Amino acid sequence: MSFMKRLYSRNFFILNLVLVGVLAGAGITYFGVSGAARNAALPAAAIRAEAPSTAAPAEVKAALDQAVAVQNAFRYVADKVQPSVVEINVVEKVTAPKAGAQDQLPWRFFFNTPDDGSNQQSQPYTEKGLGSGIIVKQDGKTVYVLTNNHVAGSENATDITVITHDDKEYKATLVGKDAQRDVALVKFESDSPGFSVAALGDSSAMQVGDWAIAIGSPLGLVSSVTAGIVSAVGRSGGPDGNINDFIQTDASINKGNSGGALVNIRGEVIGMNTWIASQTGGSIGLGFAIPINNVKKTIEDLIGKGKVEYGWMGVGLDAPDKASAEELGADPKKAVIAASVYKSSPAEKGGVQAGDVILKVNGDEIKGIEQLQRIVGDLPANKPAYIDVLRNGKKQSLTVNIEVRKDSTAAKDGNYFPGIYVRSLKFEDIDQEKLPKGAKGVFVISVADKSPGSIVGLKAQDIITEVNDKPVANLKEFYAAINNSEAKKLSFTVNRDGETVSTLAYVKK
């Protein structure tokens, strides 16, 4: 047998394996004895130094104690709030094109599931919604859950299911909703008396940098808890005409969190998570919650009356540009103008005039249209409100007896005086090169249908140069002219496409 064959033979392989085992055993014995001998020669302190230490320095221990205290606080909040936050599943029948049926608005946290994808024609299909909710009251067997209007769905919702923290499911019904604030209330029945009702805190006390903890069911993951801080308060510009201001937080919020709780470090609900700003649809640390103070009256109205009653003053509001605000003597950052006033409305009866800059309501300084809408909407009906306005450069105090808003009344443009939205000729969106040389007056932005302005023939982009044959050089002069109590009629002279045009006359009533 050749050497190579012997090398690969079975007997030779076994012999080699035995030799390797003997050599390995000898090595282990040697190094074990040698190591023991070396350890015996070392002092005890040196041996202990090689073992991991369990004792932290004093300054580190103090920091660890603080971290554990914060950790315990988060555990407390989670234990306290999780049972009061639920998952809400909604099935709704919708008639809309299947192609692109999924709403693109950032607050619409829905997963749309058409019956099939073959037909792109408009037809009924089933839409399934996923969101969260907050248990805000239990009255006997009835449990009330606060959520977003866009989570609860429309009146076409055929099936609303509430899943509680302990995985129990309850069939729920819609109590009512407030679309302007994106708030809804649903309820379910149970014989259990022990539901955990959330503690509603004071959202006005929150400050930038405060802890913010979000609890909900993102992507259907029930009772998920994320933590961050309050990134900003008083954010405006919510989607779909939402009149709320918002608490901004970097606590992770994703689809399904909508309607869930944003709480402070004491476990008090200070907001309802509503929408995220994201190009990807996932959390990038820009989440927004409706302050809980904004919806406390809504909750009471829905439980007590089944609907939301808004206070009504009867003015059409406008937020002018910087140049227009300055012509009225107002702060451009806070100017809110009563551009038009409804006839026979509380505002007219209380002396509010078109062009008044609203400064305060019941002592609260007005900073924007949405804030003013919230304040007036929350005012109780049949009670006086004290309104501070700026008129012709002078401050005045008025008393307005608020009424309950009725959509049928508010929708009548014919009762809207003057129904014209105007701007300074220095308005930055106006192409100054296209203005007539040396032009003075006011620029018409829009005219409400059936309003006095529409009846006499005013049009958008008209430049009003005269009122009742008297020149008006700016907004202050324009509003003073149309509110002149001695004038029984109103007519306008305008520059329209370079031509001078006189309008019809409107008889004041």
Secondary structure as UniProt FT lines:
FT   HELIX           3..7
FT   HELIX           10..41
FT   HELIX           44..50
FT   HELIX           58..81
FT   HELIX           82..84
FT   STRAND          85..96
FT   TURN            99..100
FT   TURN            106..107
FT   STRAND          110..112
FT   STRAND          123..139
FT   TURN            140..141
FT   STRAND          142..147
FT   HELIX           149..152
FT   TURN            155..156
FT   STRAND          157..163
FT   TURN            165..166
FT   STRAND          169..178
FT   HELIX           179..181
FT   STRAND          183..189
FT   HELIX           203..205
FT   TURN            208..209
FT   STRAND          211..216
FT   HELIX           218..220
FT   TURN            222..223
FT   STRAND          224..235
FT   HELIX           239..241
FT   STRAND          246..249
FT   TURN            255..256
FT   TURN            258..259
FT   STRAND          261..263
FT   TURN            265..266
FT   STRAND          269..276
FT   STRAND          287..291
FT   HELIX           292..294
FT   HELIX           296..305
FT   STRAND          311..312
FT   STRAND          315..318
FT   HELIX           322..327
FT   TURN            328..329
FT   TURN            332..334
FT   STRAND          337..342
FT   TURN            343..344
FT   HELIX           346..349
FT   TURN            350..351
FT   TURN            354..355
FT   STRAND          356..361
FT   TURN            362..363
FT   STRAND          364..365
FT   HELIX           369..378
FT   TURN            381..382
FT   STRAND          384..391
FT   TURN            392..393
FT   STRAND          394..401
FT   STRAND          403..404
FT   HELIX           407..410
FT   HELIX           413..415
FT   STRAND          416..417
FT   STRAND          420..424
FT   TURN            425..426
FT   TURN            428..429
FT   HELIX           432..434
FT   TURN            437..438
FT   STRAND          442..447
FT   TURN            449..450
FT   HELIX           452..456
FT   TURN            460..461
FT   STRAND          463..467
FT   TURN            468..469
FT   STRAND          470..471
FT   HELIX           475..482
FT   TURN            485..486
FT   STRAND          489..490
FT   STRAND          492..496
FT   TURN            497..498
FT   STRAND          499..502
FT   STRAND          506..507
//
